[in-house]
Amino acid sequence: MKKLAASLILATLFTAAHAETKHPAWTRSSNVYEVNLRQYSKEGTLNAFTASLPRLKAMGVDIIWLMPLHPIGEKNRKGTLGSYYAVKDYGAVNPEFGSLDDARKLVKQAHALGMHVILDWVGNHTAWDHPWASQHPEWYKKNDQGEIAAVSFKNGAGETEEWTDVIGLDYSNKDLWPAMTAAMAFWVKDVGVDGFRADVAGMVPTAFWDQARAQLDKIKPVFMLAESDAADLHERAFDASYDWSLNDIMKKIGKGEAGAAELRAYVSNPPKTYPRDAYRLQFTSNHDINSWQGTDKALYGPAWGALAVLSYTLPGIPLTYNGQEARLDKKLAFFEKDAIEWNNIDLELFFAGLNALKKQNPALWNGTAGGAVQLLDTGNDKLFAFKRQQGANHVRVIVNTTGQLQKYRLAGDEGPAFLKPWRWRIIVPE
């Protein structure tokens, strides 16, 4: 009996250790808005952005994702202002942006408006002149000569890539773990942020993220977004991960190299298996796509609106990158000042409508709170059509992924209907 009892205890502990991440309740119908603070305004400050919070609230934004706020390293800096992702001090704010008090005021104002704030966290590497490099050189990876060197790794194409402005942290040294976790906890407890977007999350051991999430949740329930598509990150640490697979299809559609067939295949045979309640981040742009790959117009052309609709109606948590509501038509410089022009925010109502559509329809909510995708037959394989249902609520979406007028007919329709090039139809029964 004692052996049986011990086995049951071990089984219970194992099951608990591999339970899916418990999402904060406020994330279930939420969307994310990414802020490139340096380029958001001419001032490029926390205070200047805080003044925009009421506009974003009116647009229906739920979660503000702030790119890293920390001081940027000066040694081996790229460009004039350097990369946000070359962190010199985890416990401070880049003077270019303002002060810690300014960050606290931003978070407090966002909370007062019913929004939440997550901070971009760079856990894989630091700037060369971070104090840890001299105080704890044993916390850093070394080259073959035993020297701290620039981050070097194999990219997806199998090519060696080097980030010359940063040095890699060595998580095999467990003394690093409590120091990094404490730095994250400071921002939750002292500044009030509601979670983190983890830069290159897959390059940091999952076990580190698991214990960090557990420690942060003791302060308050947090939301964690991984810049990764690794399924194991969802087991205990992360609420959401990047859906690069869908975005790759979107870019092919923009080039005329894919269409409804590829979208149906994506839904029917996903490239990876994720926990049932995992959130996948859906997007047409973000800071990397915009700066290094191109604008919405360049990447998607007239297909962009239809693809944005899919990012909101297919399962996942949708992302808007700052400036998309103003038809951001330039690749923002990454290491220099290059402010967004806000002359005409004519897509603000478009995003407000999508945010409201998601929030008002549980069928479109995140994870298991929302409905699964059911493909619909329109009698025209050039169209991508699907239904999502949760309880009595259901939403049908038909998207024309071609540059030609398409004829179709849904079950229950009295007669045929037409969908203009690159347009969509969303049906929500009252």
C-alpha positions in Angstrom: 0.0 0.0 0.0 2.8 2.4 0.8 4.4 1.8 -2.6 1.0 2.3 -4.3 0.5 5.6 -2.3 4.0 6.8 -3.2 3.3 6.0 -6.9 0.1 8.0 -6.8 1.8 10.9 -5.2 4.6 10.9 -7.9 1.9 10.6 -10.6 0.0 13.6 -9.2 3.2 15.7 -9.0 4.2 14.8 -12.6 0.7 15.7 -13.9 0.8 19.0 -12.0 4.2 19.8 -13.3 3.0 19.3 -16.9 -0.3 21.0 -16.6 -1.1 23.7 -19.2 -0.3 27.3 -18.3 -3.2 28.9 -16.5 -4.1 32.1 -18.3 -5.1 35.3 -16.5 -8.8 35.8 -17.0 -8.3 39.2 -18.6 -6.5 37.7 -21.5 -9.4 35.6 -22.8 -10.8 38.1 -25.3 -7.8 40.3 -25.5 -5.6 41.7 -28.3 -2.0 43.1 -28.2 -0.6 46.4 -29.5 3.1 46.7 -29.9 4.8 50.0 -29.1 8.2 51.0 -30.6 8.7 53.8 -28.1 11.6 55.6 -29.8 9.6 55.8 -33.1 6.1 56.2 -31.7 6.3 60.0 -31.4 8.7 62.8 -32.2 9.5 63.0 -28.5 10.1 59.3 -28.3 9.3 59.3 -24.5 7.2 57.4 -22.1 5.2 60.5 -21.2 4.5 61.2 -24.9 3.1 57.7 -25.3 1.1 57.8 -22.1 -0.8 60.7 -23.6 -2.0 58.4 -26.4 -3.5 55.8 -24.1 -7.0 57.2 -24.3 -6.9 56.9 -28.1 -5.8 53.3 -27.9 -8.5 52.5 -25.3 -11.1 53.9 -27.8 -9.6 51.7 -30.5 -10.2 48.7 -28.2 -6.6 47.9 -27.3 -6.3 45.5 -24.4 -2.6 44.7 -23.9 0.2 47.2 -24.5 3.5 45.5 -25.4 6.4 47.9 -24.8 9.7 47.1 -26.6 12.6 47.1 -24.1 12.8 50.3 -22.0 16.3 49.6 -20.5 19.5 51.6 -21.0 21.3 50.5 -24.1 24.9 49.4 -24.2 27.5 51.8 -25.6 30.3 49.3 -26.3 30.0 47.9 -29.8 26.7 49.8 -30.2 25.0 49.5 -33.6 24.2 52.9 -35.2 23.8 56.1 -33.3 21.2 55.1 -30.7 21.8 51.3 -30.5 19.4 48.4 -30.3 16.7 48.1 -27.7 17.9 44.5 -27.3 21.4 45.3 -26.1 20.5 45.8 -22.5 23.0 47.6 -20.2 20.9 47.6 -17.0 17.8 45.5 -16.3 16.7 47.7 -13.4 16.6 51.1 -15.1 15.0 53.0 -17.9 16.9 54.4 -20.9 17.2 58.2 -20.3 16.2 58.6 -23.9 12.7 57.4 -22.9 12.4 59.0 -19.4 12.6 57.6 -15.9 11.3 54.7 -13.8 8.7 57.0 -12.4 7.5 57.7 -16.0 7.2 54.0 -16.5 5.2 53.6 -13.3 2.8 56.5 -14.4 2.3 54.9 -17.8 1.4 51.5 -16.2 -0.9 53.2 -13.7 -2.7 55.2 -16.4 -3.1 52.0 -18.5 -4.6 50.2 -15.6 -7.0 53.0 -14.8 -8.3 52.7 -18.4 -8.7 48.9 -18.1 -5.7 48.0 -20.1 -2.6 45.9 -19.2 1.1 46.3 -20.0 3.8 43.8 -20.8 7.5 44.6 -21.2 9.8 43.1 -23.8 12.4 41.1 -21.8 15.9 40.2 -23.2 16.9 37.2 -21.2 19.3 35.5 -23.7 22.0 38.2 -23.8 23.2 41.6 -22.5 25.2 44.5 -23.8 29.0 44.2 -23.5 29.0 46.8 -20.8 26.3 45.3 -18.5 27.8 45.2 -15.0 27.3 41.5 -14.9 30.0 41.1 -17.5 32.7 42.3 -15.1 31.1 41.3 -11.8 30.0 37.8 -12.9 31.9 36.8 -16.1 31.1 33.1 -15.2 27.5 33.9 -16.1 28.5 34.4 -19.8 29.2 32.0 -22.6 32.8 31.8 -23.8 34.4 31.2 -27.2 37.1 28.5 -27.8 39.7 30.8 -26.3 37.7 31.1 -23.1 36.8 34.7 -23.7 33.4 36.4 -23.6 32.5 37.0 -27.2 29.6 38.2 -29.3 26.5 36.1 -29.6 26.9 33.6 -32.5 24.4 30.9 -33.6 23.0 28.9 -36.5 19.9 30.6 -38.0 17.0 28.7 -39.6 18.9 28.5 -42.9 21.8 26.8 -41.2 24.0 29.9 -41.6 26.1 31.3 -38.8 24.8 34.6 -37.6 26.5 37.0 -35.2 25.1 39.8 -33.1 28.1 41.9 -32.5 26.6 44.3 -30.0 25.6 41.6 -27.4 27.1 38.8 -25.4 25.3 35.6 -24.5 24.3 34.5 -21.0 25.2 31.0 -19.8 22.2 29.4 -18.1 24.1 26.3 -17.3 25.4 28.4 -14.4 22.4 28.2 -12.0 23.6 31.3 -10.0 22.3 33.4 -12.9 18.8 32.2 -12.6 17.7 33.9 -9.3 19.4 37.2 -10.5 17.5 37.2 -13.8 14.2 36.2 -12.1 14.6 38.9 -9.5 15.2 41.5 -12.2 11.9 40.5 -13.9 10.1 40.4 -10.5 11.2 44.0 -9.9 9.2 45.2 -13.0 6.1 43.3 -11.9 6.2 44.3 -8.2 7.7 47.8 -8.3 6.7 49.2 -11.7 3.4 47.2 -12.0 3.8 45.6 -15.5 1.5 42.6 -16.1 3.9 40.3 -17.8 6.6 40.0 -20.5 7.2 39.3 -24.1 10.3 37.2 -24.1 12.9 37.9 -26.8 14.3 34.8 -28.5 12.6 32.7 -25.8 13.7 29.4 -27.4 17.4 30.3 -26.9 16.9 30.3 -23.1 16.3 27.0 -21.3 12.6 26.2 -20.8 13.2 25.2 -17.2 14.3 28.8 -16.5 11.1 30.2 -17.9 9.1 27.6 -16.0 10.5 28.6 -12.6 10.4 32.3 -13.4 6.7 32.2 -14.3 6.0 30.4 -11.0 7.8 33.1 -9.1 6.1 36.0 -11.0 2.6 34.5 -10.5 3.2 34.7 -6.8 3.3 38.4 -7.1 0.2 38.5 -9.4 -1.1 36.6 -12.4 1.1 37.5 -15.4 0.8 37.1 -19.2 3.8 35.7 -21.0 4.4 35.9 -24.7 7.2 33.9 -26.2 9.1 34.9 -29.4 9.2 31.3 -30.3 6.9 28.6 -31.7 8.2 25.8 -29.5 5.2 23.9 -28.1 6.9 22.9 -24.8 7.1 26.6 -23.7 3.3 26.4 -23.3 3.4 23.7 -20.7 4.2 25.8 -17.7 5.7 29.2 -18.7 4.0 30.9 -21.6 0.5 31.9 -22.5 1.2 32.7 -26.1 3.8 32.0 -28.9 4.4 33.3 -32.4 2.4 31.7 -35.2 5.1 32.2 -37.9 3.6 29.4 -40.0 0.4 31.4 -40.7 2.3 34.6 -41.3 4.5 32.8 -43.9 1.3 31.8 -45.7 0.1 35.4 -45.5 3.3 36.7 -47.1 3.0 34.1 -49.9 -0.6 35.2 -50.5 0.7 38.7 -50.8 3.1 37.6 -53.5 0.4 35.6 -55.3 2.1 32.3 -54.4 -0.6 30.9 -52.1 -4.3 31.2 -51.5 -7.3 29.5 -49.9 -5.9 26.0 -50.4 -2.9 26.7 -48.3 -5.1 28.3 -45.6 -7.3 25.2 -45.5 -4.2 23.0 -45.3 -2.9 25.1 -42.4 -6.2 24.7 -40.5 -6.6 20.9 -41.3 -3.0 19.9 -40.8 -1.2 22.3 -38.5 2.6 22.1 -38.7 2.9 21.5 -35.0 0.7 20.2 -32.1 0.1 22.6 -29.2 -1.7 22.3 -25.9 -5.5 22.8 -26.4 -5.5 26.1 -24.5 -2.3 27.6 -26.0 -2.6 31.1 -27.5 -0.9 31.7 -30.9 0.1 35.2 -31.7 -1.4 36.2 -35.1 0.1 39.2 -37.0 0.8 40.8 -40.3 3.5 43.1 -38.9 5.7 43.7 -35.8 9.0 45.5 -35.2 11.1 42.8 -36.9 8.8 42.4 -40.0 8.5 46.1 -40.5 12.1 47.1 -40.1 13.8 44.1 -41.8 11.2 42.7 -44.2 8.9 45.5 -45.3 5.7 47.5 -44.9 2.2 46.1 -45.1 1.9 47.5 -48.6 5.2 46.0 -49.8 4.5 42.6 -48.3 0.8 42.1 -48.9 -0.4 44.7 -51.3 -4.2 44.8 -51.7 -4.4 41.5 -49.7 -3.5 43.2 -46.4 -7.0 44.0 -45.2 -8.2 40.4 -45.8 -5.2 39.0 -44.0 -5.6 41.3 -41.1 -9.2 40.1 -40.8 -7.9 36.5 -40.7 -5.4 37.4 -37.9 -8.4 38.5 -35.8 -10.9 35.7 -36.7 -8.7 32.5 -36.9 -7.7 31.1 -33.5 -5.1 33.1 -31.7 -4.4 36.4 -30.0 -4.1 39.2 -32.6 -1.3 41.8 -32.7 -1.3 45.3 -34.1 2.0 47.1 -34.6 2.0 50.8 -33.9 1.4 52.8 -37.0 -0.6 50.2 -38.8 -3.7 52.2 -38.1 -2.0 55.1 -39.9 -1.0 53.0 -42.9 2.7 52.9 -41.8 4.4 53.2 -45.2 8.1 53.0 -44.3 10.5 50.6 -42.7 11.3 52.2 -39.4 15.0 52.5 -38.8 16.1 50.3 -36.0 19.2 52.1 -34.6 18.3 55.7 -35.4 15.5 58.1 -34.8 12.7 57.6 -37.4 9.4 58.7 -36.0 6.0 57.4 -37.3 3.9 60.0 -39.1 0.4 60.2 -37.7 -1.1 62.5 -40.3 -4.0 60.2 -41.2 -5.1 57.5 -38.8 -7.8 56.3 -41.3 -7.6 52.6 -40.3 -8.3 53.3 -36.6 -12.0 52.5 -37.1 -11.0 49.3 -39.0 -9.0 48.1 -36.0 -11.6 49.3 -33.5 -14.2 47.2 -35.4 -12.0 44.1 -35.3 -11.2 44.5 -31.6 -14.9 44.9 -30.9 -15.8 41.9 -33.1 -13.4 39.7 -31.1 -14.5 41.0 -27.7 -18.2 40.7 -28.3 -18.1 37.2 -29.8 -16.9 34.3 -27.5 -16.6 32.2 -30.6 -13.5 34.3 -31.4 -11.9 34.3 -27.9 -8.5 33.0 -27.1 -7.6 29.3 -26.4 -10.3 27.0 -25.3 -12.5 30.0 -24.5 -13.0 30.3 -28.2 -14.4 27.9 -30.8 -12.5 25.6 -33.1 -12.4 26.2 -36.8 -15.0 24.4 -39.0 -14.3 24.8 -42.7 -17.3 25.7 -44.8 -18.1 24.8 -48.4 -18.9 27.8 -50.6 -18.9 25.9 -54.0 -15.8 27.9 -54.9 -12.3 26.6 -53.8 -10.8 30.1 -54.5 -12.5 31.3 -51.3 -11.5 30.5 -47.7 -14.5 30.1 -45.5 -14.9 28.9 -42.0 -17.1 29.0 -38.9 -16.2 29.2 -35.2 -18.8 28.5 -32.5 -18.8 28.8 -28.7 -22.1 27.9 -27.1 -24.9 29.8 -28.9 -22.5 32.3 -30.4 -21.1 31.6 -33.8 -19.2 33.6 -36.5 -18.8 32.8 -40.2 -16.0 34.3 -42.2 -15.5 34.2 -46.0 -12.4 35.7 -47.5 -11.5 36.2 -51.2 -7.7 35.5 -51.4 -7.6 36.4 -55.1 -7.5 39.5 -57.3 -10.7 38.5 -59.1 -14.4 38.7 -58.4 -15.6 35.4 -57.0 -19.1 33.8 -57.0 -20.1 31.6 -54.1 -23.1 30.2 -52.1 -23.3 29.3 -48.5 -25.7 26.7 -47.1 -28.9 28.5 -46.3 -28.4 31.3 -48.8 -31.3 32.0 -51.1 -29.1 32.4 -54.1 -25.5 33.0 -55.2 -23.5 35.9 -53.9 -20.3 37.7 -55.0 -17.1 38.8 -53.2 -14.9 41.5 -54.7 -11.2 41.0 -55.1 -9.4 40.7 -51.7 -12.6 41.4 -49.8 -14.3 39.5 -47.0 -17.7 38.9 -45.4 -18.2 38.3 -41.7 -21.6 36.9 -40.6 -22.7 37.2 -36.9 -26.3 36.1 -36.4 -28.2 38.2 -34.0 
